[in-house]
Amino acid sequence: MARDYAGVAEVLKRLQRGQTVDYRRDALAGCESYTDLDGHGFALLLDSVPDDWHIGYDTEGWVEKPWSLQVSTSPGCAYVLRVAREDFTVGAAAMQRAADRGVIIVAHNLMHDMGVSRAMGVELRRARLWD
């Protein structure tokens, strides 16, 4: 976070001096793929991830009302598993297996995601985490 704020400060200084700022462009903008999976599809995806791999991870909702798990196994591709799915627990169990076997879980705001994950039956306390 400190690096992000330092970057913002640098941009503001350049703009105040009348300099141009070269903004980064998202190479994947417009090419993203979001796939809504059932629990079995989510399990197939996660069980195919190698143990030494890393996945992007996010949750939606809050502890009192979790809504979904999301993972990304490659840039631009995301997969969603909604709590409302009948076989949600199958996918959640696969997420737990991935965490338990050492797949690196890369997330943003893990303090929130850990509580929501726990509410959905996924315990990340001993997982390899990168926030």
C-alpha positions in Angstrom: 0.0 0.0 0.0 2.9 2.3 0.8 4.3 1.8 -2.7 0.9 2.6 -4.2 0.7 5.9 -2.3 4.2 6.7 -3.2 3.3 6.2 -6.9 0.3 8.4 -6.6 2.4 11.1 -4.9 4.9 10.9 -7.8 2.2 11.3 -10.4 0.8 14.3 -8.6 4.2 15.9 -8.4 4.7 15.4 -12.1 1.3 16.9 -12.9 2.0 19.9 -10.7 5.2 20.5 -12.5 3.4 20.4 -15.8 5.0 17.1 -16.9 3.2 14.4 -18.8 2.5 11.1 -17.1 2.7 7.8 -19.0 -0.3 5.8 -17.7 -0.1 2.1 -17.8 -2.6 0.4 -20.0 -4.3 -2.9 -19.0 -3.2 -5.4 -21.7 -6.1 -7.6 -20.9 -8.8 -4.9 -20.9 -11.7 -6.1 -23.0 -10.3 -9.6 -23.2 -11.3 -10.9 -19.8 -13.2 -14.1 -19.4 -15.5 -14.8 -16.4 -17.0 -18.2 -16.1 -19.7 -19.2 -13.6 -19.1 -22.8 -12.5 -21.0 -25.3 -10.5 -19.2 -27.0 -7.6 -18.0 -30.0 -9.7 -16.6 -27.7 -12.4 -14.8 -25.6 -9.8 -13.4 -28.8 -8.3 -12.2 -30.1 -11.6 -10.4 -26.7 -12.2 -8.8 -26.6 -8.8 -7.8 -30.2 -8.7 -5.9 -29.8 -12.0 -3.8 -26.9 -10.6 -0.2 -28.1 -9.8 0.9 -28.0 -6.2 3.6 -25.5 -6.9 1.3 -23.1 -8.8 -0.4 -20.0 -7.6 -4.0 -18.8 -8.1 -5.7 -15.5 -7.7 -8.4 -15.6 -5.0 -11.3 -13.4 -3.9 -14.6 -13.7 -2.1 -17.8 -11.8 -2.3 -20.1 -11.1 0.6 -19.4 -10.8 4.3 -19.1 -13.2 7.1 -22.8 -13.1 8.0 -23.8 -13.5 4.3 -21.1 -15.0 2.0 -22.0 -14.9 -1.6 -19.2 -16.5 -3.7 -15.6 -17.7 -4.2 -13.6 -16.6 -7.2 -10.3 -17.9 -8.5 -8.1 -17.1 -11.4 -5.6 -19.7 -12.7 -4.2 -17.6 -15.5 -4.2 -13.9 -16.4 -7.5 -12.7 -17.7 -9.5 -15.8 -16.8 -11.7 -15.9 -13.7 -14.1 -18.5 -12.3 -16.9 -18.0 -9.9 -18.6 -20.4 -7.6 -21.8 -19.1 -5.9 -22.9 -20.2 -2.5 -26.4 -20.7 -3.9 -25.2 -23.7 -6.1 -26.6 -27.0 -4.8 -23.1 -28.5 -5.1 -21.2 -25.5 -3.6 -19.6 -27.7 -0.9 -18.0 -29.8 -3.6 -16.2 -26.7 -5.0 -15.4 -25.4 -1.5 -13.8 -28.7 -0.6 -11.6 -28.5 -3.7 -10.5 -25.0 -2.6 -9.6 -26.4 0.8 -7.6 -29.2 -0.9 -5.7 -26.7 -3.0 -4.9 -24.6 0.0 -3.9 -27.7 2.1 -1.6 -29.0 -0.6 0.4 -25.8 -0.9 -1.0 -23.9 -3.8 -0.1 -20.3 -3.3 -3.2 -18.1 -2.8 -2.8 -14.6 -4.1 -5.4 -12.1 -2.9 -6.1 -8.5 -2.0 -7.5 -7.8 1.4 -7.0 -11.3 2.8 -8.2 -10.2 6.3 -11.7 -9.9 4.9 -11.4 -12.9 2.6 -10.3 -15.2 5.4 -13.4 -14.6 7.4 -15.7 -14.9 4.4 -13.9 -18.1 3.3 -14.3 -19.6 6.8 -18.0 -18.8 6.7 -18.1 -20.8 3.4 -16.2 -23.8 4.9 -12.7 -22.9 3.6 -10.0 -22.5 6.3 -7.0 -20.5 5.0 -5.1 -20.1 8.3 -2.3 -22.5 7.4 -2.4 -21.9 3.6 0.5 -20.3 1.7 -0.9 -16.8 1.3 0.2 -13.7 -0.6 -1.8 -10.5 -0.1 
